[in-house]
Amino acid sequence: MANFFARRGAAYINEVNRSLGALLGLATGILCDRKFVDEEIRFLNEWLEKNEAIAVEWPGDVVHARIQSVLADGMVTEPERTYLINTLQQLVGGTLDELAALTHVTALAFDPVPKIDFPGNWFCLTGDFVFAPRDVCEREIENRGGIAKSAVSKKIKYLVVGGLGSPEWKHGSFGTKIEKAMQLKRDGVPLLIVQEDQWARSLSACH
């Protein structure tokens, strides 16, 4: 029985990964001509409804919710169309020109945080950092009263994403730490996902 559930679990994960890869492919194709016509918006909405495995998981759930909100009144305005194009660019990690040269993590994950508080708060780092190697970044956190942890948990206040990203993020996997953080956020945990540049600015403001 345990093997049965393990196989079912593995099959579900494989389905999500395949669906995520397909979603990224669809988004990239739509962005090729920098247009997102009504028929494409409705098609993507129907595709997400048929592929529930990704539509209820991050980042597909964010994309689906935004498309549904735009389609709710039966018409798509130009500001709404631009909003959805920006959503797809955030999903794939930037414009097609940027993607050709760089690795990105989807910007859909990030929380707008004007200031990061270090004392007593738990931090977890993921990806590669422009600032310094990860162990140096962790020391900077601890020097300011923060607590650096290697894994995401309910006690983590900030998940800091390195500005250099990670090679696998360009190919449909956004990393287990980010995915776990998004699941905790859906469950109501007040965890914040922040970019390295936000974190670095707060370092200089907190000596």
TIRO-2110 file (N, C-alpha, C; in Angstrom, 1 decimal):
// TIRO-2110
0.8, -1.2, 0.0, N, 1, A
0.0, 0.0, 0.0, CA, 1, A
0.9, 1.3, 0.0, C, 1, A
2.0, 1.2, 0.8, N, 2, A
2.8, 2.4, 0.9, CA, 2, A
3.5, 2.7, -0.5, C, 2, A
3.8, 1.6, -1.2, N, 3, A
4.4, 1.7, -2.5, CA, 3, A
3.4, 2.3, -3.5, C, 3, A
2.1, 2.0, -3.3, N, 4, A
1.1, 2.5, -4.2, CA, 4, A
1.0, 4.0, -4.1, C, 4, A
0.9, 4.5, -2.8, N, 5, A
0.8, 5.9, -2.6, CA, 5, A
2.1, 6.7, -3.0, C, 5, A
3.2, 6.0, -2.9, N, 6, A
4.5, 6.6, -3.3, CA, 6, A
4.5, 6.8, -4.8, C, 6, A
3.9, 5.8, -5.5, N, 7, A
3.9, 5.9, -7.0, CA, 7, A
2.9, 6.9, -7.4, C, 7, A
1.7, 7.0, -6.7, N, 8, A
0.7, 8.1, -7.0, CA, 8, A
1.3, 9.4, -6.8, C, 8, A
2.1, 9.6, -5.7, N, 9, A
2.7, 10.9, -5.4, CA, 9, A
3.7, 11.2, -6.4, C, 9, A
4.5, 10.3, -6.8, N, 10, A
5.5, 10.5, -7.9, CA, 10, A
4.9, 10.9, -9.2, C, 10, A
3.8, 10.2, -9.5, N, 11, A
3.1, 10.5, -10.7, CA, 11, A
2.5, 11.9, -10.7, C, 11, A
2.0, 12.3, -9.6, N, 12, A
1.4, 13.7, -9.5, CA, 12, A
2.5, 14.7, -9.7, C, 12, A
3.7, 14.5, -9.0, N, 13, A
4.8, 15.5, -9.2, CA, 13, A
5.2, 15.5, -10.6, C, 13, A
5.3, 14.4, -11.3, N, 14, A
5.7, 14.4, -12.7, CA, 14, A
4.7, 15.1, -13.6, C, 14, A
3.4, 15.0, -13.2, N, 15, A
2.4, 15.7, -14.0, CA, 15, A
2.5, 17.2, -13.8, C, 15, A
2.8, 17.6, -12.6, N, 16, A
2.9, 19.0, -12.3, CA, 16, A
4.1, 19.6, -13.1, C, 16, A
5.2, 18.8, -13.1, N, 17, A
6.4, 19.3, -13.8, CA, 17, A
6.2, 19.4, -15.3, C, 17, A
5.5, 18.4, -15.8, N, 18, A
5.2, 18.4, -17.3, CA, 18, A
4.3, 19.6, -17.6, C, 18, A
3.3, 19.8, -16.7, N, 19, A
2.3, 20.9, -16.9, CA, 19, A
3.0, 22.3, -16.8, C, 19, A
3.9, 22.4, -15.9, N, 20, A
4.7, 23.6, -15.7, CA, 20, A
5.5, 23.9, -16.9, C, 20, A
6.2, 22.9, -17.4, N, 21, A
7.0, 23.1, -18.6, CA, 21, A
6.1, 23.5, -19.8, C, 21, A
4.9, 22.9, -19.9, N, 22, A
4.0, 23.3, -21.0, CA, 22, A
3.5, 24.7, -20.8, C, 22, A
3.2, 25.1, -19.6, N, 23, A
2.8, 26.5, -19.3, CA, 23, A
3.9, 27.5, -19.7, C, 23, A
5.1, 27.2, -19.4, N, 24, A
6.2, 28.1, -19.7, CA, 24, A
6.4, 28.2, -21.2, C, 24, A
6.2, 27.0, -21.9, N, 25, A
6.3, 27.0, -23.4, CA, 25, A
5.2, 27.8, -24.0, C, 25, A
3.9, 27.7, -23.5, N, 26, A
2.8, 28.5, -24.0, CA, 26, A
3.1, 30.0, -23.8, C, 26, A
3.5, 30.3, -22.6, N, 27, A
3.8, 31.8, -22.3, CA, 27, A
4.9, 32.3, -23.2, C, 27, A
5.9, 31.6, -23.4, N, 28, A
7.0, 32.0, -24.3, CA, 28, A
6.5, 32.2, -25.7, C, 28, A
5.7, 31.3, -26.2, N, 29, A
5.1, 31.4, -27.5, CA, 29, A
4.2, 32.6, -27.7, C, 29, A
3.4, 32.9, -26.7, N, 30, A
2.5, 34.1, -26.7, CA, 30, A
3.3, 35.4, -26.7, C, 30, A
4.4, 35.4, -26.0, N, 31, A
5.2, 36.6, -25.9, CA, 31, A
6.1, 36.9, -27.2, C, 31, A
6.1, 35.9, -28.0, N, 32, A
7.0, 36.0, -29.2, CA, 32, A
6.7, 37.3, -30.0, C, 32, A
5.3, 37.5, -30.2, N, 33, A
4.9, 38.7, -31.0, CA, 33, A
4.5, 39.9, -30.1, C, 33, A
4.8, 39.7, -28.8, N, 34, A
4.5, 40.8, -27.8, CA, 34, A
3.0, 41.2, -27.9, C, 34, A
2.1, 40.2, -28.3, N, 35, A
0.7, 40.5, -28.2, CA, 35, A
0.0, 39.4, -27.4, C, 35, A
-1.2, 39.7, -26.9, N, 36, A
-1.9, 38.6, -26.2, CA, 36, A
-3.4, 38.9, -26.5, C, 36, A
-3.8, 38.4, -27.7, N, 37, A
-5.2, 38.6, -28.2, CA, 37, A
-6.2, 37.9, -27.4, C, 37, A
-7.5, 38.3, -27.5, N, 38, A
-8.5, 37.7, -26.7, CA, 38, A
-8.6, 36.2, -26.8, C, 38, A
-8.4, 35.7, -28.1, N, 39, A
-8.5, 34.3, -28.3, CA, 39, A
-7.4, 33.5, -27.5, C, 39, A
-6.2, 34.1, -27.5, N, 40, A
-5.1, 33.5, -26.7, CA, 40, A
-5.4, 33.5, -25.2, C, 40, A
-6.0, 34.6, -24.7, N, 41, A
-6.3, 34.7, -23.3, CA, 41, A
-7.3, 33.6, -22.9, C, 41, A
-8.3, 33.5, -23.7, N, 42, A
-9.4, 32.5, -23.4, CA, 42, A
-8.8, 31.0, -23.6, C, 42, A
-8.0, 30.8, -24.6, N, 43, A
-7.3, 29.5, -24.7, CA, 43, A
-6.5, 29.2, -23.5, C, 43, A
-5.7, 30.1, -23.0, N, 44, A
-4.8, 29.8, -21.9, CA, 44, A
-5.7, 29.6, -20.7, C, 44, A
-6.8, 30.3, -20.5, N, 45, A
-7.7, 30.0, -19.4, CA, 45, A
-8.3, 28.6, -19.5, C, 45, A
-8.7, 28.2, -20.6, N, 46, A
-9.3, 26.9, -20.8, CA, 46, A
-8.2, 25.8, -20.6, C, 46, A
-7.0, 26.1, -21.1, N, 47, A
-5.9, 25.1, -20.9, CA, 47, A
-5.6, 24.9, -19.4, C, 47, A
-5.6, 26.0, -18.6, N, 48, A
-5.4, 25.9, -17.2, CA, 48, A
-6.5, 25.1, -16.5, C, 48, A
-7.7, 25.4, -16.9, N, 49, A
-8.9, 24.6, -16.3, CA, 49, A
-8.8, 23.1, -16.6, C, 49, A
-8.2, 22.8, -17.8, N, 50, A
-8.1, 21.3, -18.1, CA, 50, A
-6.9, 20.7, -17.4, C, 50, A
-5.9, 21.5, -17.1, N, 51, A
-4.7, 21.0, -16.4, CA, 51, A
-4.6, 21.5, -15.0, C, 51, A
-5.5, 20.8, -14.2, N, 52, A
-5.7, 21.3, -12.8, CA, 52, A
-4.5, 21.1, -12.0, C, 52, A
-3.6, 20.2, -12.3, N, 53, A
-2.4, 19.9, -11.5, CA, 53, A
-1.6, 21.2, -11.4, C, 53, A
-1.5, 22.0, -12.5, N, 54, A
-0.7, 23.2, -12.4, CA, 54, A
-1.5, 24.4, -12.1, C, 54, A
-2.8, 24.3, -12.4, N, 55, A
-3.7, 25.5, -12.1, CA, 55, A
-3.9, 25.7, -10.6, C, 55, A
-3.7, 24.7, -9.8, N, 56, A
-3.9, 24.8, -8.4, CA, 56, A
-2.6, 24.9, -7.6, C, 56, A
-1.5, 24.9, -8.3, N, 57, A
-0.2, 25.0, -7.7, CA, 57, A
0.5, 26.2, -8.2, C, 57, A
1.4, 26.8, -7.4, N, 58, A
2.2, 27.9, -7.8, CA, 58, A
3.2, 27.5, -8.8, C, 58, A
3.5, 28.3, -9.9, N, 59, A
2.9, 29.6, -10.2, CA, 59, A
1.7, 29.6, -11.0, C, 59, A
1.2, 28.4, -11.4, N, 60, A
0.0, 28.4, -12.3, CA, 60, A
-1.2, 29.0, -11.6, C, 60, A
-1.3, 28.8, -10.3, N, 61, A
-2.5, 29.4, -9.6, CA, 61, A
-2.6, 30.9, -9.7, C, 61, A
-1.4, 31.5, -9.7, N, 62, A
-1.4, 33.0, -9.8, CA, 62, A
-1.8, 33.4, -11.2, C, 62, A
-1.2, 32.8, -12.2, N, 63, A
-1.6, 33.1, -13.6, CA, 63, A
-3.0, 32.9, -13.9, C, 63, A
-3.6, 31.8, -13.4, N, 64, A
-5.0, 31.5, -13.6, CA, 64, A
-5.9, 32.5, -13.0, C, 64, A
-5.6, 32.8, -11.7, N, 65, A
-6.4, 33.8, -11.0, CA, 65, A
-6.4, 35.1, -11.7, C, 65, A
-5.3, 35.6, -12.2, N, 66, A
-5.2, 36.9, -12.9, CA, 66, A
-6.0, 36.8, -14.2, C, 66, A
-5.9, 35.7, -15.0, N, 67, A
-6.7, 35.6, -16.2, CA, 67, A
-8.2, 35.6, -15.9, C, 67, A
-8.6, 34.9, -14.9, N, 68, A
-10.0, 34.8, -14.5, CA, 68, A
-10.5, 36.2, -14.1, C, 68, A
-9.7, 36.9, -13.4, N, 69, A
-10.2, 38.3, -12.9, CA, 69, A
-10.4, 39.2, -14.1, C, 69, A
-9.5, 39.0, -15.2, N, 70, A
-9.7, 39.9, -16.4, CA, 70, A
-10.9, 39.4, -17.2, C, 70, A
-11.2, 38.2, -17.3, N, 71, A
-12.3, 37.6, -18.1, CA, 71, A
-13.6, 37.7, -17.3, C, 71, A
-13.6, 38.1, -16.1, N, 72, A
-14.8, 38.1, -15.3, CA, 72, A
-16.0, 38.9, -15.9, C, 72, A
-15.7, 40.0, -16.5, N, 73, A
-16.7, 40.9, -17.0, CA, 73, A
-17.0, 40.7, -18.5, C, 73, A
-16.3, 39.7, -19.1, N, 74, A
-16.6, 39.3, -20.5, CA, 74, A
-15.8, 40.1, -21.5, C, 74, A
-15.0, 41.1, -21.1, N, 75, A
-14.3, 41.9, -22.0, CA, 75, A
-12.9, 42.2, -21.5, C, 75, A
-12.0, 42.4, -22.4, N, 76, A
-10.6, 42.6, -22.1, CA, 76, A
-10.2, 44.0, -22.5, C, 76, A
-9.9, 44.9, -21.6, N, 77, A
-9.4, 46.2, -21.9, CA, 77, A
-7.9, 46.2, -22.2, C, 77, A
-7.4, 47.2, -22.8, N, 78, A
-6.0, 47.3, -23.1, CA, 78, A
-5.1, 47.3, -21.9, C, 78, A
-5.5, 48.1, -20.8, N, 79, A
-4.7, 48.0, -19.6, CA, 79, A
-4.7, 46.5, -19.0, C, 79, A
-5.8, 45.8, -19.1, N, 80, A
-5.9, 44.4, -18.6, CA, 80, A
-5.0, 43.5, -19.5, C, 80, A
-5.0, 43.8, -20.8, N, 81, A
-4.1, 43.0, -21.7, CA, 81, A
-2.6, 43.2, -21.3, C, 81, A
-2.3, 44.5, -21.1, N, 82, A
-0.9, 44.8, -20.7, CA, 82, A
-0.6, 44.1, -19.4, C, 82, A
-1.5, 44.1, -18.4, N, 83, A
-1.4, 43.4, -17.1, CA, 83, A
-1.1, 41.9, -17.3, C, 83, A
-1.8, 41.3, -18.2, N, 84, A
-1.6, 39.9, -18.4, CA, 84, A
-0.2, 39.6, -19.2, C, 84, A
0.1, 40.5, -20.1, N, 85, A
1.4, 40.3, -20.7, CA, 85, A
2.5, 40.4, -19.7, C, 85, A
2.4, 41.4, -18.8, N, 86, A
3.4, 41.6, -17.7, CA, 86, A
3.5, 40.3, -16.8, C, 86, A
2.3, 39.7, -16.6, N, 87, A
2.2, 38.5, -15.8, CA, 87, A
3.0, 37.4, -16.4, C, 87, A
2.8, 37.2, -17.8, N, 88, A
3.6, 36.2, -18.5, CA, 88, A
5.1, 36.4, -18.5, C, 88, A
5.4, 37.7, -18.6, N, 89, A
6.9, 38.1, -18.6, CA, 89, A
7.5, 37.8, -17.2, C, 89, A
6.7, 38.0, -16.2, N, 90, A
7.1, 37.7, -14.8, CA, 90, A
7.3, 36.2, -14.7, C, 90, A
6.3, 35.4, -15.2, N, 91, A
6.4, 34.0, -15.1, CA, 91, A
7.6, 33.4, -15.8, C, 91, A
7.9, 33.8, -17.0, N, 92, A
9.1, 33.3, -17.7, CA, 92, A
10.4, 33.9, -17.2, C, 92, A
10.3, 35.0, -16.5, N, 93, A
11.6, 35.6, -16.0, CA, 93, A
12.1, 36.8, -16.7, C, 93, A
11.3, 37.4, -17.6, N, 94, A
11.7, 38.6, -18.3, CA, 94, A
11.3, 38.6, -19.8, C, 94, A
11.7, 39.5, -20.5, N, 95, A
11.5, 39.5, -22.0, CA, 95, A
12.2, 38.4, -22.6, C, 95, A
11.9, 38.1, -23.9, N, 96, A
12.6, 37.0, -24.6, CA, 96, A
14.1, 37.4, -24.8, C, 96, A
14.4, 38.7, -25.0, N, 97, A
15.8, 39.1, -25.2, CA, 97, A
16.6, 38.8, -23.9, C, 97, A
15.9, 39.2, -22.8, N, 98, A
16.6, 38.9, -21.5, CA, 98, A
16.8, 37.5, -21.2, C, 98, A
15.8, 36.7, -21.6, N, 99, A
15.9, 35.2, -21.3, CA, 99, A
17.0, 34.6, -22.1, C, 99, A
17.3, 35.1, -23.3, N, 100, A
18.3, 34.5, -24.1, CA, 100, A
19.7, 34.6, -23.5, C, 100, A
19.9, 35.6, -22.6, N, 101, A
21.2, 35.9, -22.1, CA, 101, A
21.4, 35.5, -20.6, C, 101, A
20.3, 35.5, -19.9, N, 102, A
20.4, 35.4, -18.4, CA, 102, A
19.5, 34.3, -17.9, C, 102, A
19.8, 33.9, -16.6, N, 103, A
18.9, 33.1, -15.9, CA, 103, A
18.1, 33.9, -14.9, C, 103, A
16.8, 33.6, -14.8, N, 104, A
15.9, 34.4, -13.9, CA, 104, A
15.1, 33.4, -13.0, C, 104, A
14.6, 34.0, -11.9, N, 105, A
13.6, 33.3, -11.2, CA, 105, A
12.3, 34.1, -11.4, C, 105, A
11.2, 33.4, -11.5, N, 106, A
9.9, 34.1, -11.8, CA, 106, A
9.7, 35.2, -10.8, C, 106, A
9.4, 36.4, -11.3, N, 107, A
9.1, 37.6, -10.4, CA, 107, A
7.8, 37.5, -9.8, C, 107, A
6.9, 36.5, -10.2, N, 108, A
5.6, 36.4, -9.5, CA, 108, A
5.8, 36.1, -8.0, C, 108, A
6.9, 35.5, -7.6, N, 109, A
7.1, 35.0, -6.3, CA, 109, A
7.4, 36.2, -5.3, C, 109, A
7.9, 37.3, -5.7, N, 110, A
8.5, 38.3, -4.8, CA, 110, A
7.4, 39.1, -4.1, C, 110, A
7.7, 39.4, -2.9, N, 111, A
6.8, 40.3, -2.1, CA, 111, A
7.5, 41.7, -2.1, C, 111, A
6.7, 42.8, -2.2, N, 112, A
7.2, 44.1, -2.1, CA, 112, A
7.5, 44.5, -0.6, C, 112, A
8.8, 44.5, -0.3, N, 113, A
9.2, 44.7, 1.1, CA, 113, A
10.1, 46.0, 1.1, C, 113, A
9.6, 47.1, 1.6, N, 114, A
10.4, 48.3, 1.6, CA, 114, A
11.6, 48.3, 2.6, C, 114, A
11.5, 47.5, 3.7, N, 115, A
12.5, 47.4, 4.6, CA, 115, A
12.5, 46.0, 5.3, C, 115, A
13.7, 45.4, 5.4, N, 116, A
13.9, 44.1, 6.0, CA, 116, A
14.4, 44.3, 7.4, C, 116, A
13.7, 43.7, 8.4, N, 117, A
14.1, 43.7, 9.8, CA, 117, A
15.0, 42.5, 10.1, C, 117, A
16.2, 42.7, 10.6, N, 118, A
17.1, 41.6, 10.9, CA, 118, A
16.9, 41.0, 12.3, C, 118, A
16.9, 41.8, 13.4, N, 119, A
17.0, 41.3, 14.8, CA, 119, A
15.9, 40.3, 15.1, C, 119, A
16.4, 39.1, 15.5, N, 120, A
15.4, 38.0, 15.9, CA, 120, A
14.7, 37.3, 14.8, C, 120, A
14.8, 37.7, 13.6, N, 121, A
14.1, 37.1, 12.5, CA, 121, A
14.9, 36.0, 11.8, C, 121, A
14.2, 34.9, 11.3, N, 122, A
14.9, 33.8, 10.7, CA, 122, A
14.9, 34.1, 9.2, C, 122, A
16.1, 33.8, 8.6, N, 123, A
16.3, 34.0, 7.1, CA, 123, A
16.7, 32.6, 6.5, C, 123, A
16.3, 32.4, 5.3, N, 124, A
16.8, 31.3, 4.5, CA, 124, A
17.2, 31.9, 3.1, C, 124, A
18.3, 31.4, 2.6, N, 125, A
18.8, 31.9, 1.3, CA, 125, A
18.7, 30.8, 0.2, C, 125, A
18.4, 31.2, -1.0, N, 126, A
18.4, 30.3, -2.1, CA, 126, A
18.9, 30.9, -3.4, C, 126, A
19.5, 30.1, -4.2, N, 127, A
20.1, 30.7, -5.5, CA, 127, A
21.6, 31.2, -5.2, C, 127, A
22.1, 31.8, -6.2, N, 128, A
23.5, 32.3, -6.1, CA, 128, A
23.4, 33.9, -6.0, C, 128, A
24.3, 34.4, -5.2, N, 129, A
24.2, 35.8, -4.9, CA, 129, A
25.3, 36.7, -5.5, C, 129, A
24.9, 37.9, -5.9, N, 130, A
25.9, 38.8, -6.5, CA, 130, A
26.7, 39.4, -5.3, C, 130, A
26.1, 39.6, -4.2, N, 131, A
26.8, 40.3, -3.0, CA, 131, A
28.0, 39.5, -2.6, C, 131, A
27.9, 38.2, -2.5, N, 132, A
29.0, 37.4, -1.9, CA, 132, A
28.6, 35.9, -1.9, C, 132, A
29.5, 35.0, -1.7, N, 133, A
29.1, 33.6, -1.5, CA, 133, A
28.1, 33.5, -0.4, C, 133, A
27.3, 32.4, -0.4, N, 134, A
26.2, 32.3, 0.5, CA, 134, A
26.6, 32.3, 2.0, C, 134, A
27.7, 31.7, 2.3, N, 135, A
28.2, 31.7, 3.7, CA, 135, A
28.5, 33.1, 4.2, C, 135, A
29.0, 34.0, 3.3, N, 136, A
29.3, 35.4, 3.7, CA, 136, A
28.0, 36.1, 3.9, C, 136, A
27.0, 35.9, 3.0, N, 137, A
25.7, 36.5, 3.2, CA, 137, A
25.0, 36.1, 4.5, C, 137, A
25.2, 34.8, 4.9, N, 138, A
24.6, 34.4, 6.2, CA, 138, A
25.3, 35.1, 7.4, C, 138, A
26.6, 35.3, 7.3, N, 139, A
27.3, 36.0, 8.3, CA, 139, A
26.8, 37.4, 8.5, C, 139, A
26.6, 38.1, 7.3, N, 140, A
26.0, 39.4, 7.3, CA, 140, A
24.7, 39.5, 8.1, C, 140, A
23.9, 38.5, 7.8, N, 141, A
22.6, 38.4, 8.5, CA, 141, A
22.8, 38.3, 10.0, C, 141, A
23.7, 37.4, 10.4, N, 142, A
23.9, 37.1, 11.8, CA, 142, A
24.6, 38.3, 12.5, C, 142, A
25.4, 39.0, 11.8, N, 143, A
26.0, 40.2, 12.4, CA, 143, A
25.0, 41.3, 12.7, C, 143, A
23.8, 41.2, 12.1, N, 144, A
22.8, 42.2, 12.4, CA, 144, A
21.7, 41.6, 13.2, C, 144, A
21.9, 40.5, 13.9, N, 145, A
21.0, 40.0, 14.8, CA, 145, A
20.0, 39.0, 14.2, C, 145, A
20.1, 38.7, 12.9, N, 146, A
19.2, 37.7, 12.3, CA, 146, A
19.7, 36.3, 12.5, C, 146, A
18.9, 35.3, 12.1, N, 147, A
19.3, 33.9, 12.3, CA, 147, A
19.2, 33.3, 10.9, C, 147, A
20.3, 32.7, 10.4, N, 148, A
20.4, 32.1, 9.1, CA, 148, A
20.1, 30.6, 9.2, C, 148, A
19.1, 30.1, 8.4, N, 149, A
18.8, 28.7, 8.4, CA, 149, A
18.9, 28.1, 7.0, C, 149, A
19.2, 26.9, 6.9, N, 150, A
19.4, 26.2, 5.7, CA, 150, A
18.1, 25.7, 5.0, C, 150, A
17.0, 25.7, 5.7, N, 151, A
15.8, 25.1, 5.1, CA, 151, A
14.6, 26.0, 5.4, C, 151, A
13.6, 26.0, 4.5, N, 152, A
12.4, 26.7, 4.7, CA, 152, A
11.5, 26.0, 5.7, C, 152, A
10.9, 26.8, 6.6, N, 153, A
10.0, 26.3, 7.6, CA, 153, A
9.0, 27.4, 8.0, C, 153, A
8.1, 27.0, 8.9, N, 154, A
7.1, 28.0, 9.3, CA, 154, A
7.7, 29.2, 10.1, C, 154, A
8.9, 29.0, 10.6, N, 155, A
9.6, 30.0, 11.4, CA, 155, A
10.3, 31.0, 10.6, C, 155, A
10.5, 30.7, 9.3, N, 156, A
11.3, 31.6, 8.5, CA, 156, A
10.5, 32.8, 8.2, C, 156, A
11.1, 34.0, 8.4, N, 157, A
10.4, 35.3, 8.1, CA, 157, A
10.8, 35.7, 6.7, C, 157, A
12.0, 35.5, 6.2, N, 158, A
12.4, 36.0, 4.9, CA, 158, A
13.1, 34.8, 4.1, C, 158, A
12.7, 34.6, 2.9, N, 159, A
13.4, 33.7, 2.0, CA, 159, A
14.1, 34.7, 1.0, C, 159, A
15.4, 34.8, 1.0, N, 160, A
16.1, 35.7, 0.1, CA, 160, A
16.6, 35.0, -1.1, C, 160, A
16.2, 35.5, -2.3, N, 161, A
16.6, 34.9, -3.6, CA, 161, A
17.7, 35.6, -4.2, C, 161, A
18.8, 34.9, -4.4, N, 162, A
20.0, 35.5, -5.0, CA, 162, A
19.8, 36.0, -6.4, C, 162, A
20.4, 37.2, -6.7, N, 163, A
20.2, 37.9, -7.9, CA, 163, A
20.7, 37.1, -9.2, C, 163, A
21.7, 36.1, -9.0, N, 164, A
22.2, 35.4, -10.1, CA, 164, A
21.3, 34.2, -10.4, C, 164, A
20.2, 34.0, -9.6, N, 165, A
19.3, 32.9, -9.9, CA, 165, A
20.0, 31.5, -9.7, C, 165, A
19.5, 30.6, -10.5, N, 166, A
20.0, 29.2, -10.5, CA, 166, A
19.7, 28.6, -11.8, C, 166, A
20.6, 27.9, -12.4, N, 167, A
20.4, 27.4, -13.8, CA, 167, A
19.1, 26.6, -14.0, C, 167, A
18.6, 25.9, -13.0, N, 168, A
17.4, 25.1, -13.2, CA, 168, A
16.2, 25.9, -13.4, C, 168, A
16.2, 27.2, -12.8, N, 169, A
15.0, 28.0, -12.9, CA, 169, A
14.7, 28.4, -14.3, C, 169, A
15.6, 28.4, -15.2, N, 170, A
15.4, 28.7, -16.6, CA, 170, A
14.6, 27.6, -17.3, C, 170, A
14.6, 26.4, -16.7, N, 171, A
14.1, 25.3, -17.4, CA, 171, A
12.9, 24.7, -16.8, C, 171, A
12.1, 25.5, -16.0, N, 172, A
10.9, 25.0, -15.5, CA, 172, A
10.8, 24.6, -14.1, C, 172, A
11.9, 24.6, -13.4, N, 173, A
11.9, 24.3, -12.0, CA, 173, A
12.4, 25.5, -11.2, C, 173, A
11.5, 26.0, -10.3, N, 174, A
11.8, 27.2, -9.5, CA, 174, A
12.5, 26.9, -8.2, C, 174, A
12.9, 25.7, -8.0, N, 175, A
13.6, 25.4, -6.7, CA, 175, A
12.7, 25.0, -5.6, C, 175, A
13.1, 24.0, -4.8, N, 176, A
12.2, 23.4, -3.8, CA, 176, A
12.0, 24.5, -2.7, C, 176, A
12.9, 25.3, -2.4, N, 177, A
12.8, 26.3, -1.3, CA, 177, A
11.7, 27.3, -1.7, C, 177, A
11.7, 27.8, -2.9, N, 178, A
10.7, 28.7, -3.3, CA, 178, A
9.3, 28.1, -3.4, C, 178, A
9.2, 26.9, -3.9, N, 179, A
8.0, 26.2, -4.0, CA, 179, A
7.4, 25.9, -2.6, C, 179, A
8.3, 25.5, -1.6, N, 180, A
7.8, 25.2, -0.3, CA, 180, A
7.3, 26.5, 0.4, C, 180, A
8.1, 27.6, 0.1, N, 181, A
7.7, 28.9, 0.7, CA, 181, A
6.3, 29.3, 0.2, C, 181, A
6.1, 29.1, -1.1, N, 182, A
4.8, 29.5, -1.7, CA, 182, A
3.6, 28.7, -1.1, C, 182, A
3.9, 27.4, -0.8, N, 183, A
2.9, 26.6, -0.2, CA, 183, A
2.6, 27.0, 1.2, C, 183, A
3.6, 27.4, 2.0, N, 184, A
3.4, 27.9, 3.4, CA, 184, A
2.7, 29.2, 3.3, C, 184, A
2.9, 30.1, 2.3, N, 185, A
2.2, 31.3, 2.2, CA, 185, A
0.7, 31.1, 1.9, C, 185, A
0.4, 30.1, 1.1, N, 186, A
-1.0, 29.7, 0.8, CA, 186, A
-1.6, 29.2, 2.1, C, 186, A
-0.9, 28.6, 3.0, N, 187, A
-1.4, 28.1, 4.2, CA, 187, A
-1.5, 29.2, 5.3, C, 187, A
-1.2, 30.4, 5.0, N, 188, A
-1.3, 31.5, 5.9, CA, 188, A
-0.1, 31.9, 6.7, C, 188, A
1.0, 31.2, 6.4, N, 189, A
2.3, 31.6, 7.1, CA, 189, A
2.8, 32.9, 6.6, C, 189, A
3.1, 33.9, 7.5, N, 190, A
3.5, 35.2, 7.1, CA, 190, A
5.0, 35.3, 6.6, C, 190, A
5.3, 34.5, 5.7, N, 191, A
6.7, 34.4, 5.2, CA, 191, A
6.8, 35.3, 4.0, C, 191, A
7.9, 36.0, 3.8, N, 192, A
8.2, 36.9, 2.8, CA, 192, A
9.3, 36.5, 1.8, C, 192, A
9.1, 36.5, 0.5, N, 193, A
10.1, 36.2, -0.4, CA, 193, A
10.6, 37.4, -1.0, C, 193, A
11.9, 37.7, -0.9, N, 194, A
12.5, 39.0, -1.3, CA, 194, A
13.7, 38.8, -2.2, C, 194, A
13.9, 39.8, -3.0, N, 195, A
15.0, 39.8, -4.0, CA, 195, A
16.3, 40.2, -3.2, C, 195, A
17.4, 39.7, -3.8, N, 196, A
18.7, 40.1, -3.2, CA, 196, A
18.9, 41.6, -3.1, C, 196, A
18.5, 42.3, -4.1, N, 197, A
18.8, 43.8, -4.0, CA, 197, A
18.0, 44.5, -2.9, C, 197, A
16.8, 44.0, -2.6, N, 198, A
16.1, 44.5, -1.4, CA, 198, A
16.8, 44.2, -0.1, C, 198, A
17.3, 43.0, 0.0, N, 199, A
18.0, 42.5, 1.1, CA, 199, A
19.3, 43.3, 1.3, C, 199, A
20.0, 43.5, 0.2, N, 200, A
21.3, 44.2, 0.2, CA, 200, A
21.1, 45.7, 0.7, C, 200, A
20.1, 46.3, 0.2, N, 201, A
19.8, 47.7, 0.6, CA, 201, A
19.6, 47.8, 2.1, C, 201, A
18.9, 46.8, 2.6, N, 202, A
18.6, 46.8, 4.0, CA, 202, A
19.8, 46.5, 4.9, C, 202, A
20.8, 45.8, 4.3, N, 203, A
22.0, 45.6, 5.0, CA, 203, A
22.7, 46.9, 5.3, C, 203, A
22.8, 47.8, 4.3, N, 204, A
23.5, 49.0, 4.5, CA, 204, A
22.8, 49.9, 5.5, C, 204, A
21.5, 49.7, 5.6, N, 205, A
20.7, 50.6, 6.6, CA, 205, A
20.7, 50.0, 8.0, C, 205, A
21.2, 48.8, 8.2, N, 206, A
21.2, 48.2, 9.5, CA, 206, A
22.7, 47.7, 9.8, C, 206, A
23.4, 48.5, 10.6, N, 207, A
24.8, 48.2, 10.9, CA, 207, A
24.9, 47.7, 12.3, C, 207, A
END
